Amino acid sequence: MRMLLTAQMDTETANRSVAEGTMAKVIEEVVDQLDPEAAYFTVQNGRRTCLMVFDMQDSAQMPPTLEPLFHAKSTIALQPVMNLDDLREGLGGMKH
């Protein structure tokens, strides 16, 4: 299932990670685990935020994938999402 991961990093923890040079390692670890089809980095609510769209094969992927983000004191949200092709397919299967 296609999922959207939103992770907002604690500012103090993220600042320390940037200063210590470990931020890239945390991000790379998550990217290696997820192999996202898209990854975006921005600011939301004044916090460093990453948004990644990935295919979740099994809910057992969550602990090893999300643990580095929890260690960075991130606020994490996971939600199923569709791309346009998925939406078209879903709508096409509806009875009118």
PyMOL commands that set and color helices and strands:
alter all, ss='L'
color gray80, all
select helices_A, chain A and resi 11-20+23-34+59-71+84-92
alter helices_A, ss='H'
color red, helices_A
select strands_A, chain A and resi 2-8+38-44+47-55+75-80
alter strands_A, ss='S'
color yellow, strands_A
deselect
rebuild
show_as cartoon
